[in-house]
Amino acid sequence: MNSVILFFVDGLGIGTRGDENPLWQCDSGPLAHFEDEDSEVEFGGFLARTDATLGVEGRPQSASGQTTILTGVNAPERLGRHKQGFPNEPLKEIIREHSIFKQLNTAGAVPSLFANAYTPQFFEGTPRWKSATTVAVESAGIPFRKIPDLLGRRSVFHDFTNRSLRERGFDVPEFSPDDAAEILSGLAEVNRFVLYEHFITDKIGHDQDMERAKDHLPELASFLRKTVKYADLSRTTVILTSDHGNVENLSVRNHTLNKVPTVIWGRLAEESADKVKDLTDIAPLVRELLA
């Protein structure tokens, strides 16, 4: 059966070559794309320069951008503004009704999975804030992956190396980018839709931390490269996308107005890239690929 891996990286835009852009200053591979330049994508991928502003004035933000990616609904337009941080109740309602997980379940119980593992603390009480992805998974009734899944190599943590877990005292192994890629690509062999979410890039952008960016981006690029390498591209489509720009310009703390890279590899990659113009196109594309 055909499958899709959606590799979501928070705060990854298409910037210019310059001292403010760590994607230009280190080996960022398939993450790095630049304004007014044709990009030759590794492993035969295709780039769609994707509008994240969605016709709404102001800087794109995470809550509304992620809601749009996960649903295909123009969330900022519905809300009348871009919404930062975590989704408010109107955005949660959009997610509960239209999330790609729910769409796929309605379309015929397509096996779907959020690959990120949650720590026990998440389940010990009701979190004050929940991410768009958490709301989407919860409302679709999809089981959350937990630390035992991580130990069984059935899940990855958001930082994909487990270093942050180990620093917090969790007894888990450190994963290399190769380990994480084997796990993520393997999940697409038994689940038709697999979502992975990474948000450290957005934090680096807000912190304007060039040194951390230069350390982190090559590892993240290696994880993505190897995920594409290990995936069976005759039946799997791998999609990289983002909700807004940020890490591509560390001269400012804010999100940027830049377009974001949607890069597609594998089955129907070229035709799929032609269909992506803005963030509302991601969820419909996933559903079409899995029809």
N, C-alpha and C positions, 0 to 999 in steps of 0.2 A: 504494500500500500504506500501511496505517496505521503510525504511528511514535510513539515515546515519547522525550522528552528528560527525563532525570532530573538536576535541578540541585541538587546536594548542597552544603550550606553547613554546615561544622563549627561547632558551638557556638552555635547560634541558637535561643534559647528564647522562650517567651511570658511576658513579665514584666509589671510594673506601670508606670504612668506615674510618673515621678519623676526626681530629679536623678541617680540612679545608672544610669539607662537611656538610653544614647545613641540607641537606636532611637526614643525619644520626642523627643529633642532635635535631630534633623536629619531631612532628607527621606529616610527609609528606605523609603518606599512599600510595595511588596508584601512586604518583609521584616518589617515592623513590625506586630505584633498584641499585644493586651493582655488580661490576665486580666479575666474577668467583663465583657467588652465584646463586643458583636456587631461584627464587622469586615466592612465592605463592601470587597471585593477588586477592585482595578483590573482592567480588561479582562474582567470577568465571571467571575473565578475563584472557587473555592470553598475555604474553609478547613476542615481537619480538625485539631482539637486532639489531638495525638498523644502517647500515653504513651511515655516513653523509659526509665522505671524497670523495666518488664517484670516486675513482681512480685518483684523481687530487692532486698533491703535495701542501702542505700548509694547513693552518687551515681553516675549513669550515666557511662560512660567511652567513649572513642573506639574502642578496639579491639573491644570487645564490641558496642557500638552499631552500628558500621559493618558488622561481620560479620552482625548481624541484618538490617540494611537490605538488604545484598547477597544474602542467602540466604533470608530468611523464617523462619529457625530462631531460636528464643529462645536466643541465645548465652550471656547471663548465667545463665540457668536451667541450661543444660547444664554450664557451667563452675562454677556454684555461687557466682559473684561477678561483679562488674563488673571488666573488665580495661582498664587505661589504656594509652595509647600505641599500640604495635604489637601485632598478634596473636601469641600464643604458639603452640606446636605444636598443641594441641587446637583452637584457633580456626582455624588454617590448614587443619586437616583438614576442619572444617565447610565452609570456603570452597571447598576443592578439590572437595568432593563436591556442594555445593548452590548454588554461586554462580549468580546470575541469568544471567551469560554462558554458563555451562555448561548451565543449564536451557534457554535459548533455542536453543543449538546442538543439544541433544538433541531438542528439539521440532521441528526441521526446518531447521537451519542458518540461523536468522534473522540477517541481517547486523547485527552489533553493534560498537560502538566506544567505547573510552575516549578522550575528546577531549583530555585533557591531554597536553602534550608533555613528554618526558623529555630531560634534558641528557646529553651524551656520558659524563659521569662515572659515571652510573648503570650503564653497560654496560662500564666498564673493570675492574670486579671484582665480587665478590659482596657486595652491601650487607649489613651486619650486621643491619639491621632492614628489613622490608618492610611497607608499609601493607596494610590489608585489600584495597583496590582493586588494588594491584599483584599481590598473590597471586591475586586473582580473574582478572585479565587473563592473567597468566602461565599459570595452571593450565588456562585454557580455550583456550590456544593462539592468542590474539588478538594481532596485531602491535602493538607499542608505537609510538606516535607520537613523532617525533623533531624536532630543530630544522629539518631541511629541510621537514618537514610544516608547521611553524609559518611558515616563510618562504613556502611555497606556499599559505598560508591554508587549510590542511586540518587545523589543530589550533590550540588555544589553550594558553597556559601557565596554571599555577594562579592567578597573580595577574591574569590576563586583559589586563593592559596591557603586559606584557613589561618593566616598569621594573626589576624585580629582576634579570632577565637582562642588561639593558643596564648596570646597576651592576656586574655581575660580568664585564663586558668582551665579552659576546656581541654580534655585529654583527647585530642584529635591529631591526626598526622598532618604535616605540611604537604600541600599539593603543589606540584610544579604546573606551569601552564599546560604541559603535555598531559599530565594526569587529568586536569580539569577538562581538557578538550576531549579526551577519551570518554570521560563520563558523560559530558553533554551530548556529544555525537551519538553515543550509545543509547541515550534516552530516546532519541528519535527513531530507534529501531523498534521500539515497543509502544511509543506514543506518537500519534500523528501530528500533534501540535505541541511544541516545547518552547516555553518562554524563559529566557534568562535575563536578569536585570542587574545592572551595574551602575552604582551612583557615586563612586569615589571620584570620578572625573569632575563631577559638578562641585564637589567639596574642594578639590584642588583649585578649580577656577575661582571660587569665592575667596579662597585663602590666598590667591595669587602666588602659589608656591611653585616656582619654576624648578627647583631642585627635585621636589617630590614628583613633579610631572615628568621630568626626564628619567627618573627611576621607574615610575609606574607605567607610563604609556608603552614602552617596549614590551613589558611583560603582558599587558593587556592585548597588545597587537599579536604577540606570540600565541596567546590563548585563542584569539579569533582565527588566526591563520591555521592553527592545527585543528580547530573545530571544523573548518572548511575542508582541510586535508583528509580528516578521518571520516567525514560524512559521506554517505553513498549518494553522490551528486546525480546519479541516474534516476533516483527516486525522491531525493530530498532537496528542498530549496532552503538556503540559508539567507536570512535577511538581517542586515545590520541597520539600525536606525536610531534616532535620538529625538528628544522633545524640544530642544532649543540649543543654541550655541552658548559657550562659556569658556571651556578650557583652551580654545583656539586663540584667545586673546587675553593674556594675563596682565595687560596694562590697565584693565578695569576689573572691578569686583562684580559687576552686574552681568546678567545674561546679555547676549548680543542679539542683534536683529538678523544675523547671518542665516542663510539657508543651512540645513543640516544634511549630512550624507545618508541617503538610503542606498546601501550597496547590496546587490543580490547575486548569489552564486547558485549554480546547479540547475535543477529541472526548471525549464521555462524562464530562465533568468532574464534574458534579453527582453522578451515580451512583457515580463512583469515590470521591469524597470521603466519601460515606456509608459506604464499606466500610473506611475507615482508622480504626482505633482505637488501635493501637500500632505499633511499628516492625516487627513481624513481618508486617504487612499490605502492606508496600511491594512486595517482590519478587513475591508472588502477583498483586498488582494489575498490575504491569508485564507479567507473562506473560499474564494474562487479556486485557489490552488488545491484545496482539500475536497472540493466538490466531487 
